[in-house]
Amino acid sequence: MRNWMTPIIYTLVALAVFFVGYQLLTDTGSFLSSIGMMIVIAAIVYGAIYFFFLRNRGISVGKSSNEMKKYKQAVKQSKQKYKQPAPVVKKSQAVRSAKPTTIHKKSKRRGSGPQLRVIEGNKNKDKNRASF
């Protein structure tokens, strides 16, 4: 099927290029207006398809609107849970903060090493690797 379709497609493309070039050279104004009309019509068709079909899908294609509502609610709850309260600055603290203070770093006490436990095994059983 491809063998006889290929020359037909190449012929149609060559004729289209020839006639587009011919119209561009002979009647440039109508050529540009027809190209502009095609762009406007394509934009209107795309806008209609988007408005009626693609808009209701939500942000991600795989999720339904119910799943998206649940996701947004979970994000909102997570933000509320991990939100850090803004520190309240009193006037007396604002005056104190203007003075330069020395920063004392807390030294971390290093505890003893990790708590490891020795698992008792068969210590008397030695492998003789030479005798297989």
Disulfide bonds with the S-S distance in Angstrom:
none
